Each structure stands twice: as structure tokens, then as C-alpha cells.
Amino acid sequence: MSKAITRSADWQSIITIDPEQCGGRACIRGMRIRVIDVLELLATGMTPDQIVEELPDLNKSDISACLRYIVARLDHPIVDVA
């Protein structure tokens, strides 16, 4: 398996979804830090370094996993059945 494929699949070991935690929303490594929380911080202009400083339980790999997770969730074909 190529290194790029391995890296893109790494998010699956970092992003967790538990119906009993955070309403079943995607979280990071079983913590109560949601993927959406990290994405909102990035959207406000924070850098990964600033996010790790603000949320010291995270690391840069966690932030990358959030981005890869959302790309995987959004990258699906749309079929027009009309």
C-alpha cells in the first residue's frame, strides 16, 4: 500500500463515533473534543499550532485527521436519477 493511501486512512484510527458520547457526533480519540469544534477553530483562522496550544490533549495529527475525515464524508458521488 502506498504511503499516501496509508496516511489518508489514518483518520479512521483517530476519529471515533460513540452514540453515548456527544450525541453520536464524531470526536477525537474518544475524548469529548468534537471534529466540528476543531473545524470551527480552523475556520476562525487559528493555526494548528494555536489549536494544540488551546487544546493540549490534541496534536497536529488529530487536526489532520479531522480534515481527512470531513473530506471522506463529503467526497461522495451524486447520482441524478431524473
C-alpha positions as CSV (number, residue, x, y, z in Angstrom):
1,M,0.0,0.0,0.0
2,S,1.4,3.4,-0.9
3,K,2.3,5.9,1.8
4,A,-0.4,8.4,0.6
5,I,-3.1,5.8,0.9
6,T,-2.0,4.8,4.4
7,R,-2.0,8.4,5.5
8,S,-5.4,9.0,4.2
9,A,-6.8,6.0,6.1
10,D,-5.1,7.0,9.4
11,W,-8.1,9.2,10.3
12,Q,-10.1,6.1,11.0
13,S,-7.9,5.2,14.0
14,I,-8.3,8.8,15.4
15,I,-11.9,9.8,14.8
16,T,-14.4,8.0,17.0
17,I,-18.2,7.9,16.9
18,D,-20.0,6.7,20.0
19,P,-23.8,7.1,20.3
20,E,-23.4,7.5,24.0
21,Q,-20.9,10.5,23.7
22,C,-21.5,13.9,22.3
23,G,-24.8,12.8,20.8
24,G,-23.0,10.4,18.4
25,R,-21.0,13.2,16.8
26,A,-17.5,12.5,15.5
27,C,-14.9,13.0,18.3
28,I,-11.2,12.8,18.5
29,R,-9.7,9.6,20.1
30,G,-12.8,9.0,22.4
31,M,-12.4,12.5,24.0
32,R,-15.2,15.0,24.2
33,I,-13.5,17.2,21.6
34,R,-15.7,17.0,18.5
35,V,-14.4,17.2,14.9
36,I,-16.7,20.2,14.4
37,D,-15.0,22.0,17.3
38,V,-11.6,21.7,15.6
39,L,-13.1,22.7,12.2
40,E,-14.7,25.8,13.7
41,L,-11.4,26.8,15.2
42,L,-9.7,26.4,11.9
43,A,-12.4,28.4,10.2
44,T,-11.9,31.3,12.6
45,G,-8.3,31.5,11.4
46,M,-6.5,29.6,14.2
47,T,-3.4,27.6,13.1
48,P,-2.9,24.0,14.0
49,D,-0.2,25.2,16.5
50,Q,-2.6,27.6,18.1
51,I,-5.3,24.9,18.4
52,V,-2.9,22.5,20.1
53,E,-1.9,25.2,22.5
54,E,-5.6,25.9,23.2
55,L,-6.5,22.2,23.5
56,P,-3.3,20.5,24.7
57,D,-4.9,17.0,24.6
58,L,-4.7,17.3,20.8
59,N,-1.8,17.0,18.5
60,K,-1.3,18.0,14.8
61,S,-2.1,14.5,13.6
62,D,-5.6,14.9,15.3
63,I,-6.2,18.1,13.4
64,S,-5.1,16.5,10.1
65,A,-7.4,13.5,10.9
66,C,-10.4,15.9,11.3
67,L,-9.7,17.4,7.9
68,R,-9.3,14.0,6.3
69,Y,-12.5,12.7,8.0
70,I,-14.6,15.6,6.7
71,V,-13.1,15.2,3.2
72,A,-14.1,11.5,3.3
73,R,-17.6,12.4,4.4
74,L,-18.1,15.0,1.7
75,D,-16.5,13.1,-1.2
76,H,-19.3,11.1,-2.5
77,P,-20.8,10.9,-5.9
78,I,-24.1,12.5,-6.6
79,V,-26.3,10.4,-8.9
80,D,-29.0,12.1,-10.9
81,V,-31.9,9.7,-11.3
82,A,-34.2,12.0,-13.2
